Amino acid sequence: MLSKNELYTGLKLTTGGSEDPLLPKLLHAINNADEIEISVSFLQFSGMYLLLPALEDALARTSRINILTSDYLCITDPRALKQLMLLQERGANTKIFQCRHGESFHMKTYIFIKNKNGSLHDGCAFIGSNNISATALQYAHEWCIRYDFNPDEANIDNEFSHIRSQFNAIFTHQQSHDLTHNWINDYQSRHAKLRKAPLALVSNDDRIEQFEPATPNEVQQLALTALCDSRNAGFKRGLVVLATGMGKTWLAAFDAQQFQAKRILFVAHREEILLQAQNTFVTLMNETSTGLYNGKETNKEAKFIFASVQTLGRKAHLMHFKPEHFDYIIIDEFHHASAPTYKHLLAHFQPQFLLGLTATPERTDQADILSLVDNNLVFERNLVHGIEAGIIVPFDYHGIFDDSVDYQTIPWRNGKFDPHSLDNAFATLQRANHVFDHWQRLKQTRTLAFCMSIRHANFMVKHFTAKGVKAAAVYNDSQVKRNEALLSLKNGELDIIFSVDLFNEGTDLPSIDTILMIRPSESKILFLQQLGRGLRTSATTNKNKLTVVDYIGNHHSFLNKPFALLGEEGAGRVLSGKEAPTLPDGCYVNLPIELINLWQTLKDKLKYSAVEEFNTLYEQLGHRPTATEFFQHGYDLTKVRKQHKSWFNLVKNNLLDSASDVPMMPIIEKYHDFMLESIEMTSMTKCFKPILLAAFLELNGFNNSPTTQALSKRSWLVLNRRPDLFNSELPEKQRGLTAESEAWHKYWLGNPIKAFTNTIKSNSQQWFSVIDGFFVANIKPTAQELELLHELVQELVDYRLAKYINSKQLNLQSSAIPIEQSVTKPIDSLSTGDSVSLPYYPDLRIACGNFKTGTYTHVEQLSLPAYYDKYDPKRYFVAPACGNSMHGGKNPIANGDLLLLEWITPVNAGSISSLTLAIERIDDAGDSEYLLRVVKKQPDGRYLLKANNPEYEDKVATDNMKTFARLIKVIKK
């Protein structure tokens, strides 16, 4: 690696080409400069992509940046100018030199300054032929000379001072104008015309770069269809679950484009996620303006706003925007959305569509957040799907027993180890040697390690460096900057990065092929985020798999790892010793017997009282479980009430040591009976009571009692966001009413409002009243109590609605088509070097018309080309298509085609909507019949079986049907 104590190193002349490129020298200078001044004639997207992370890091440490480019010959890429605008929003000064007719602009100058005590201490200037493009900075033969500041030359007219003064002259020239979105939009039309014309006067390296437009991958295409179907069904909110590395941000951009959104809000909780998302949207839709809304900048005018939830989630900031200001809202890392700031935002805005994104692996983990998107799980794909589709790489997981640390002796409070005690336990030579030995044996070439603290990271760097390993520690304000460390790792100048809280979320790290987990991960989500940092494919480094080396200690908190890796059912089988884990093709899990025994011992210690169930779930989730999460994980709130009288009594009794939850205790005690009787235990024959309470909370009803008209209108809007409930719970006559109509107001008065305000039992407390047309809560919280009371009531409302939907089987996972497995005997692969064999059922006859009788009692082996070797014969099989109902659309299926299918099991079931599935039913004679159709979710909760050939009618799924296989592809003969 280059020296980290100066702006430059090496010879003054850079000759370019792959042996002496300018890029690493520029990155090193950017990462260490206090002032950066750049002037180039041409700016290309590929070059800005290479420099942008380092320039963003420089701005984050308050470096001053001035960048000037030109419109000479219209070579500069408008998308690169959009990237300059991203830097401008972060504090850079960016300008465009507008050339007059016949005037040239050919500057290529990069100046870097290091200050000390407020004055110039060191500096250099690279001047030559390199514009900002990938070719010029990495591959082309471009000469560039470096001029160095000489502190011994006190004369103000020395060479370096002259260079800086001339840069200032051109930067402040009357033809140098501040870059704006409006200027870029005007320039785009000129640039588009020039792209069609020959550029005889321009060198090859400076020609306009031609880019293929970004297109969605296979899984993203399915998700886009599902999103479109969900909106057509009437949903206004939805959740998409994609495993890390499968392109959630790009999916959001593609869907916003598909939706033709005019005003977009993208919300996240970390700065790097916002910056990455902004860059993605600029790349795909560069014709509009973007802006940040965070602690540093509050851009309200841009069409696409990328906002920090910590800022925009405050009520004072929300008031700057009308509820309908944005037509499309994306909330990334949606598993954080149950936090109060997110809920304020969700309650305020009323977009045409709101998309939640997360990589949370299982529906039980999504229990609480699904209520925030009207229980609409639009699309879900896990690691298995991503690996099988080739979007992410397979992994080898090595669980290492961390026997050098006794975690039982480390204090455990509120779901976390005491950080100081853990730090001391990790900073030992015994553990460092233990980590090094296993890493040395199992690693590939580029490792990212997750550490507990800065002290821990620095300790590990010192230890590894002493053993001849090229290592660096990366954290906020570390000497080695994040972008420089990643580039050095990619180029082989580093073997391992020890990181602290920088790479958990939102960072694209495709070159990493080894993950080293040497700190506890408090939740399944964190564990999967860390594993996911290495799952992206990387053609430049020829990565074909990820190696994971994970250290597991003797504490019950480590049980989250098998549940995260294998799922609840798979982990249960492994921990019980019944069978080996079921894994995607190409994956491998090594769990030494001592770890299996340890996990089993820890699991056996877990009891089954409500308190122990609560604490078990607390450890698994990494946070205090909500009532909905407790319910969706299969725990019984009836038992909770028997043992603790109410849900919040259980919560109160188990959070007395949590400083963050201390304010909750008096609220629970003071309003316990109100929450228990009016919400947790209130009788329900329809969903209307929780819908009304949800509307009451959205209107801030505890603070300002709404009129019954306002409450009925907001209730209609809340219910209308749920077309499954709207169509199934309301009588047909009421479904035709509008939110503002008096008929709807009258109907709502006679149903939930009356039920809440009439006391039937003589000993019952009347918790709500209608007074002079206002719906009033008969409790009087103080101003200090309002926010916490609102959150607790919202939690119970979400739980009651989730429980009601579950009881009525209206949730999106319920269906007229049970997800079951049709059993087949496992058949060993007969693959050879030139071909592979898969089970072939010639009599199964998957009907592509109407249901056809078939059987899979007779099986043969079908020889296929060797590239089919990734399909496990225990999971995949081949059957013939019969009929032409699917002969249409983008991927037509003709009569007689051979279909590659995957058995559907409880382990790999996932979402079924918008997939092409094989369906089985039993006819009156008791024979099995089969059909192939696309499954589409309908607003009333049913599923429609759609044909691709418009000559065939769609079918409605019935109770005697079940899905048994999903279509993978048609095998070409």
N, C-alpha and C positions, 0 to 999 in steps of 0.2 A: 504493500500500500504506500501511497504517497505520504510525505511528512504532514503531520497535522498542526505544525507550529508556525507555518508560513503560508503565504499565498501561492507560492510557486516553487518548483524544483526542476533540476535538469537543465538541458541545453536551451539556449535562447531561440533556436529555430525548430519549429514543428513542421515536419515534412508531409504529414497526412498519411493516407492509406491505412491499412489494417495494422501496420507495425508501429506507427507513430500518430495516432489520431488526436485531434484537438479536444474531443469531448471530455475525457477524464481530467485534463488540466483545467478546463473551464469549470467543471463540477467542483473540483478541489478549491479553486479560487472563490467560487460562489459560496461554498460552505464555510468559508473563513473570513469573508470580507464584510466590512461595515458599510461600505458604499460600493455600488455596482452601476456602471455606466456602459450601455451597449448601443451601438448604432450599426445596423445592417441594411443593405439595400433590399434584400428579399427575406421573407419569413415564411417558413413552411410548417404545416401542422406536425409533420414527423419530427422536426427539430425541436419545436416547442414541447412536444410530448416528452422528449428526453430531458429538457432543462426545467420543465415546470415544477416537479417536486422540489428540486433544490432551491429554485427561486421562491417558492411558497414557504419553505423552511426559513429562508433568509428574511422574508418579511415577518414571519412569526417571531423572530428574534430582533425585530425592529431595525433591520438594515435598510438603508435608503437605496432605492432602485430607480434609475432613469433608463428607459428603453425607447429608441427611435427606429422606425423602419419607414419604408416609402411605398408609394403606389407606382413606381417606375415600371413601365410595361405591363402593369397589372399582374405581375408574377406572384406577389404576396398572396397567400391563401386566406380567404375571409375567415375560415375556421381558426387559423392561427391568430388572427386579429381578435377573435372572440376569446381565445385563451389569454391574450394580452389584457382584455377587459376583466378577466378573472383576477389577474394580478393587480389591475388598477383598483378593483373593489377591495383588495387586501392592503392597499396603501402605496402601490407603485405609481410612478409618473410615466405614462405611456403616450407617445406622440406619433403622428404620421407626417412624413415629409411629402407634400403634394407637388409633384413635378409639373413644370410648365411644358407646353408642346415643344418637342425636340430637346428637352433637357434630360441629362443623365443623373443618376444617383447610384454610386457604386461603393459606398463606404462599408468596411467590415472591421469594426473596432470593438474590443472588449476591455474595459478598464476596471481595475479592482483596487480598493483602498482599505487599509487597516489603520484605524485611529488608536491613539493612546493619550489619555488625559486630555481629550478634546481636540487634539491636533494630529496631522498626518504622521504616521509612524512607519508605514510600509506601503508599497504599491507596485502594480505592474500593469502593462497594457499589451494585449495581444492584437497585432495589426497585420492583416494579410488578405487572403482571398476567400475565407470561410463565411458563407451566409449561414443562417440558422435553418438547416435541413439535416435529416438523418444522413444523407449521402455526404454532405460537406463536412459534417462533424465526425463521421466515423470511417468512411471508406475512400472518399475521393483523395486524389493527390493534390492537396492544397497547401501551399507554403504560408506560414504565419510566423512573424518575428515577435519576440517579446521584448518590450522596453521596460526596464526596472527603475524604480525610484531610488535615487542615490541620496541619502541623508547628508552626505558630505558636500553636496552641491547646494549651497545656500542661495545661489543666484535664482531669482524668480523666473528667469528666462531659460532655465535648464530644459532639457528635452522632455522630461516627464510632465513638467508644468505646462509646457507648450501643448502637449497632446491633450491635456485636460481642458485647457482654455479653448482649444479648437473644437473639442466636443461640446463644450458649453455654447460656443458660438452657433454651431449647427442645431443644437437642441433648442435654442431660443430664437432661431431664425424665423423670419416672418412667414415662411412657407411651412414651418413645423407647427402643426395644429394638434390640440388635444384630441385623443381618440375617443369617439363616442359611438353608441349603438346606432344612432341615425346615420353617421358617416359610413359605418360598415355596411348598413343596409343599402345605401346608395351605391357603394363600391361593388357590392355583390353582383349587381346587374352588369356592370362593366366587365367584371372578372368572368362572368358566365359566357359573355360573347367572345372573349379572348380565348377561352379554352378550346373553342372550335377552330381557331386560326393557327397556322403554322408559326413557329417562333424561331425563324432562321437566325436572328441576331443574338439569341440567348444560348449560353452553353448548356450542355446536357444536364449538368448538376443543378442548374437554376431553372430548368423548365418547370412548368406547373405540374405538381404531383397529381397523378390520377389515382383515385381511391375507389375501390368497390364499396358501395353503400353497405353499412352494417345490416345484417339480416338475423332474424331470430333463429336459435338452434331448435332441434327437434322438440325438446321439452317446452321451450318458450312458446313455440307455435301452438302446442296443445293448451298451454295456459292462456294464451291470447284468445283462443276459441272459447275456452271456459269462461273467461271474463266477459266476452261479448254475450254469451248465452245467459250469464247471470244478470247482466243489465237488461237484456231483452225480457227476462222473467220478472223484472221489476225491482230487483235489489239495487240499493243505492250505496251499500257498503259491502266489502268483502275482504277475506283474508286469503293470501296465497302463501303457501309454505314451500320453500325450495331449500334443499340442503346447501350448505356453504359451498361456493364455487360454481353453482349452476346458473348464476347471472340474474339475481333479483333486481339489481338496479337497472340493468339493461332491459329486463322485462317491463319494469315500470315505465321506462322511456318509450319502448315500443307500444305499450298500451295507451299511453298518453297521446302518442301519435295516431294510433288507431281510433281513439276516442275523438280526435281532432280538438283537443283541449286548447282553449285560448289563454286561460290563466291557471297556472299550476303552482301549488304549494307542496314542497318536499320538506318533511320534518324529520329530524334525527336528534340524537342526544350527544353526538360526538362531532367535533369539528372536522376530523378527517373524513367521516362519512359524508358530510355535506359537501366538502370540496370535491371528493371523488364523484359524487352524484352530479354536481354542477358540471363537471367536466364531461361526464357521460351524456347529459342532455344537450350540452353545447355541441358535442360531436355529432349527435344524431339530428338535432333540430336547431341548426345554427342561425336560422332566420329571425329569431326572436331575442328579446333582451332578458338577461338573467341578473339576479342580485342576491346578496346575502342579507339575512336578518338575524343578527346575533348581538353579543355584548359590545362589539366594536362598530357595527354598521347596521342601520335599520332602514333598508331600502324598501320603500312601499310602492314604488312606481313600476318596477320591472314586471314583465308578464310572467316570468318564471321566478319564484322566490324560494330560496333554500334557507330554511329557518332552524335555528337552535330552539329546541322545545323549552330549554331553561329560560329563554328570553320571551319568545312568542307565547308560551304557555301562561304568562302572567296576564291577569285580567286587564291591567292598564295598557298593555300592548295589543291585546285582542280587540280592544275598543277602536283601534285605528282602522279596522277592517269590518265591512258589513258581512253578515253571515253568508251571503251569496257571492262574495267577492271572487272566490276561486271556484271554477267549475270542476276541477279535478285536484284531489289532495292525496298525497302519498305519505304514509308514515312508516319509516324504515325501522328495522329491529323492533317490531311491534310487540314483542314479549315484554318490553318496558312500558307498554301503554296503559297499564293499570295504575301508574303513578298519577298523583293529583294533577300535575301540570298537563299531562296528556288529556286527562278527562275534561279539564277546563276547555281545552282546544276543541275536543270532539263535541262538547256541548254547544260551543259557540258557532262553529261553521256548519253550513248546510250546502255542501257542494252537490253537483249532479252525481258525482261518484267519489267514494273514498276507498283507497286501496291500502290495506295493511300488509306488510311484508315481514316475514320471519323465517328463520331456519329451524325453529323449534320442532323436534322430531315427531312427537306423538300428540294425539288429540287430547289426552289427559293433561299434557303440559300446556295445551292451548286453552284449557277450560275457562280460565278467567278472562282472557283477552277476546275469546269468541263473542262474548256478550257485548263487547264494544263495537262489533261489526255485525250486529243483528244475527249472530250465530250462523253467518254465511261463510262456510269454508269452501271457497271457490275451487281451489286446486291445491294438490299436495303431491310432492315428490321428495323422496328421502335419498340418502346416500346410495342405496341399492340401485334406484332408478338412474341416478346420475352416473354411476360407475358403468352400468350395463349399456347406457346410451353413449358412452365414451366421452361424456362432457367433463367428468372428473376422473382422476386416476384411481386404481385400486390401492389398497394399503396393506402393509404388514404391521400388525400391532403386537408389541412385546410388553407384557406386563411384568415389571420387575418388583420383587418384594423389597421394600425400603427398610431393611432390617437394621440399618445404621442409625435410625431414629425411632425412639419410643414415643409415638404420638399420644399414648395414653397419659403420659406425664405432662403434656403441654396443655395449659388451661384452654378450655373451650367455652366461649361465651357467644350467645346470640347467633349460633350457626357458623362461627368462625373461630379459628385458632388465634390465640393471643399473638399478634405479629412480632412483638419483641422476643418472646420466648421461642417462636418458630425460627426467627432470624438467627438466634444464638445456636439453635440445634442444627441449622443448615451450614453454618460457617465453621465446619470442622474438616480436618484433613481426611478423616475416616469416610465421611459421606462424600466428599469431593472425589476421593479415589474410587469409591463405589460407583459413582456416576460416570467417571471417566472410563473405567474398565468396561462397563456394559456399552457405553456409547462407542468406544473404539472398536468393539466387536461387531456392532450391529449397524453402524452409520452407513450412509451413502456418501455424497460429496458436499452438500450444502445444508447446514443445520440451523434451525431456529430453536432456541431454548427459552422456556418461560420460567422466570425467576420470581422469587418472593419480594425482593426489595432491591434498592440500588446497592446496598452493602452486599447482598447475596450475589448480584450480578458481577460486581467488581471482584469479589472473592473468587468466583468461578473463572473469570478471565485470567486472573493472576495464576491460578492453579493450572489451567489448560495451557497458557502461554509458557509456563515453566517446563511443560512436557513437549514443547515444540509445535504446539497447535496455533494456527493463526486465528485469534479470537478477538472480539470486541464487545463491549457493553453498550447498549443503546437504551436511553430513557430520556425523559425531558431534560434538556440542558446538558446532555452528555457531550463529551469532547468529540466523539465520532457522531456525525449527524445521521439520521435515519436513512435518508436517500443515498448518502455516500456509502453507508454500510451495506445496503441492499445491492448496490451496483458492484461493490467490491466482492460480495458473496457470489453474485452471478458470474463475475469474471474470474473467479477462482483465487482472488487475492485474500479472501477470508474463508475459513473453514466453518466457523460457527459464530452466531450472534446470540448473546445473552441479553434478553429484553425484559423490560419491566413495564407492563401496562401500556404498551404502544401498538401491539399487533393482534389484539384480541378480536377486533371488529373492523370491518370496512376497509381493509388493506389488501390489495392484490399482490400476491407474492408467488408468482408461478414457478420461479426457479428453485424454490426450496423443496428438497426431497427427503428431509429428515426433520422430524419434530421431537424435541427432547422436553418432556414434562417433568420438571424437578421441583414443582411447587404444588400444593393441593389446589384443586379447582372446586369452589364451593357449590357448584351446581352442574347439572347436566348440560345446561346451555353453554356455560363457560367452557366446559370440557370440549364440546363439539365445535365451538368457535375456534379454539386453539388447534384442534385436529384439522379443522377446515382450512387453516392458513396454508397447508401444504398440499391440498387436494387438486389445485388447478393444474391443468395441462401446461406443458412448456416445450414447444417444438424446438426452441433455440438451445435447450440443454438436454434434449432427448430423454426427458424424464418419462418413465413408464410405470412408476409406482411411488408410493409414499411409505417411508419407514417411520413408525411411531414407537418411541421408547418412553414408557410411562412408569413412574415410581409410585408404588401403592403401599400405604402404611397400615398399621394395626389400629384403625379407628373406623367407627361405623360411617363416618362421612364419606369414606372412599367407596361405599356401596353405590354411589351415584354413577361411577364409571361403567360397571357392567350394564346397568340399566340404560345408560346413554348409548353405549356401543352396540348392544344387542337387542334393545327394546325390553319392555317389561316381561313379555312372555318368554322371549329367548333367554333373558338373564335368569328367569325363574327356572328354566329347564337346566341351564348350565350349573347354577348354584345348587340345584337339587341332585346334581350328578347323574341325571337321566340320559343326557346326550350332549354331543358336541354342538357348538353354535352353528346356525345356518347363516352362511355368508355369501356375498356376491361373488361372481366368478373373478378369480385372480386375487382374492383377499385371503389373508391368513391371520389367525389370532393365536398367539402363544401365551397360555396362562399356566405357569408352573403349578404343580399340585399343592404347594404350600400356600399359593394365593387362593386357589379354589377352597382349600380347607379354612383359610382365614376368613374369606367372604362368608362361607357357610356358618362359621362360628359367630361372626358379627350378625348375620341374619337371624340365627336362632335366638340371639339375645333380645331381639325386638319382640315386644309383647303386643297385646291387642286391646288394651284399654283405650278409651278415647284420647287420653293424654299421650300415650305412647304412639298412637296412630298420628296424632297431630305433630309430635316431635319428629317422627320418621319422615313424614312428608315435608316438614320444615327443612330437614337435612337434604332431602332429595332435590327440592326446588331451589334451595339457597336463599329463601325468603319466607316470611310468615305466610302460610297458606291462607287463601280466602275461603269463604264458605263454598263457593262454586268449585274451586280446585279440590277441596276436601271431598265434595260430593262426586265430582267427575272421576276421581281416583278410586271410587268404589267404596268409600267409607260412609258409615251410616250416621246421619245427624239425629236420628231417633235415639240412638245410643248416647249421643252427645247430650241430648236434653235429659235423658234418664240420669246420667251421671253428673251433669253440670247445669241442668235446667235450661240453658240456652247456648247457642253458638258463641256469643261474645263473652259469656262467663268462662267458657273454656279458653278463649283467647286471653282474657284478662288474667286468668290464673297461671298462664304459661309465658307471660311477657313481663312479669314484674321486674326482671333484671335488665330489661332492654331500655336504655336511656331514650332511644328514639321513639319508643311507644309509650313512655310514661304519661304524656298528655292525654292519651286515649283512655286511661283508666277511669278518671272521674266522669268522662262522657258516658262510658259504658254503665257505670253505676247509676248515674242520674237518669239516663234515658233507657235503662234496661227493659222495663215493662213496656214502654212504647214500642221499642224495636221488636220485642218478642211477640206481643199480641197483635200489633197492627201490620206486621210484615212477616216475620218468621213463621208464625202460626196461624195467620189469617186464612180463612177457608177460601177455596178457589174452585169454580167449575169451568171458568174460562181464563184466558191470559190477561183479562182487562185490568185487574188490580195492579200487577207489576208494570203494565204499560202506562197506566195513569201515574203511578209513582215515578216512573222514569221521566215522564213529561214534567211532573211537578219539580223534580230535581233539575232538569234542564232549564226550567224557568226560575231557578233559585228560589223556590217556594218557601223555604224556611225563613228567608230574609225578607222577601216581598211576596205576600200571598197573591196568587194570580186570580183573575176572575174565572168563573166557570167557562166562559166563552174562550178565553185564552188557553185554559187547560184542556178543553175539549179539542181545540184546533191543534195544539202541540201533540196531544195524544194521537190524533189522526195521523200526523206526520211521522211520529214514532212507529205506529202500527203499519203505516204504508211502506216504511222502509223494509218491512218484513212481509213480502208478498205471500209467503207460505202461511203465516198466521192471518194476514188480512183476508185471504180468500177462504181459509178454512174455519175461522172463528166468527166472522161476521155473517149474518144472514144476507141473502142475495140482494135484498132491497137496500140494505145499508151500504153495501159495497159500491153502489152507484152514487153515494152522497159525497159532497165535497167537504173539505176541512172547515170552510167558512159558513156552511149552510146551517140554518136554524134547525133543520131536521136532524142533522148530525149532533148539534148541541143538545137537542132534546133527548136523542137516543143515549148519549153519553151521561146525561143527568140521571136518566132512569136506570142506568146499569152501574158502573163502578162508583160514580160519585154518590149515588144513593146508598150503595152497599157500604161505603166507607163512613157515611155520616149518619146512618140509622143504627141505633142500638137495638139488637133483637133480644139478647139475654139481659135480665135485670141487673146482674152483677158485672156486666161488661163495661169497660171504660170507653167512652166515645172519644176517639183520638183525633178526629177531623170534624169540622163543621162547615156549613155554608152560611156565611154571614153577609147580608146585603150584596149577594151575588159573587162574593169572594170565597174561594176554597181555602180554609184556614186550618193549620195544624194547631191542635189544642195543647201545645207545649211552647215554652218561651225560651229558646236558647239565647244565650248572650252573643254578642258580636265575636267574642273570642272562641266560642264553641261552634260557630256555624260551619266552618270548613271541615272540621273533624266529624261532626255529626252528619254532614252531607256525605262524606266518604263512607261512613259506617252504614248508613241507610242504603246508599248505592250498592254496597256489597251484598246486602240481604236481598235487594230487588233483583240483582243479577242472579243470585242463587235461586230465588223462587221461580223466575222465568225459565232458567235452565232446567230445574226440576220438573216444571210443568211440561216443557217441550219434550223432555225425556219420557215422561209418563204417557204422553200422547203420540210418541214416536214421530214427531214432526221435525226432529233435527236432521241436518243434511246428510248424516251418515245412515239414517234409517231409510228403508226402501222397501218396495214390493219385491225387490230382488235380494234375498239374503246372500251375503258373501260367504260362501262355503267352499270347501275343497272337494272336488271329485277325486276319489282315491285311485291311484294307479301304482303298480309295482315299480319300484325303482329299477332302472336298467342301466348297467354299466356301459360307459362309452366304448365304442369299438373304433375310435379314431386311429388313423394311421398317419404317416408323414404327409400323404397326399390328400386324404379325405377324412371326414368324421362321420359318425353315425348318430342319428337321433331316432327316437321311437316314432313309428309311423302307423296311424290307425286308419286303414283304408275304408273301414265300414262306419267310421264315425259320421262322415258326410255332414259337415257343418253347413247348414242350409243358408243360402243367400237368396231367399225367396220367401217361402213360408216354412213353418216348422216341418222338419223331416225326421223320420225315425232313423236312429242310428245306434251303434254300439261300439264300445272300445274294449270288447273282450278279446278281439284278435289284434295282435300287434306285430309289426315287422320292423326291420331296421332299414332306414333310408340313408344311403351314402350321399354325403354332401361335400362340397369343396372345403378345403382345410381351414378357410377363413371363418367357418362356422364353429370353430373349436371353442369359442367363448360361451356357447350355449350349453349349459349343464343338462344332460339327458334326464336328470331327476326332476328338472323344473320345466323343460321345454319339450315340445312334441310337434309333430306334423300331422295334418289332416287335410282331406280334399274339400274344396268349396263346391257347393251344389246349388246352382241357380244364379240369377243375375241381378238380384235386388241391390247388390253393392257395386254394380258396374256403373260407376259414375264418380264425379268429383275429381280431386287431385290424384288420388291413388285408387283407380278402379280395380275391382276384383271380378274376374270372369269365371264362368262355370268351368270347373275342372282345375282351377289354379290350386297350387299347394300352399297351405297356410302354415306359417310358423307361429305357434301359440305358446303362452306361458300359463301353467296352472295357477289359479288364484287360491291363495291360502290366507289364513288369518294373519300370518306374518307379513306378507307382501301386498295385502289388499289395497290399502290407501283409498283415495277418492276414485269413484267410478264414472263420474259425470264427464261427458265429452270423449270417452274412450270407445274404441271399437271392441266389443266383448262378445264372446260365445256364451249363449244362454241355454239352459236346459230346463225342460219341464216334463212332467209325466202325463201321458194321455189317459183316456178312459180305460184303455186295456192294460194299463200299467207299464207300457213301454216308454223309453226315454226318447224325447224329440229335441232337436237342436236347431239353433238359429244364430246367425251373426248379424249384429246391428250396432249402430252408434247409440249410446245411452245419453239421453238429455234430461236434465232436471227441469221440472215444470213448476210454475208459481204455487200450485196447490200441494206441493210436496211429493207428487207422483213422479214416475220416470217414464219417458217416452222412448220407444225403440224405433230409431229413425233409419230409413233406407237411404243409400246414396243415389239410387236410381229413382227419379221422380215418378216413374210409372208404378211404383209399389207404394202402398199405403203404410203409414206409420202405425205402430202398435203400442198400446198402453201396457206396461208391466203389471202383472197380477201376482197374487200371493203364491201360486204354484210354480213360479219361475225362480231360478237362481243363476247367478253368474258362476261359471266354472273356469273360464280361461280368458286372457286378453290377447288380442292380435298384436304380434310384433312386426311382422312383415310378410309380404308375398314372396315365396321362393321362386326366383326366375329359373326357368328351365333352359 
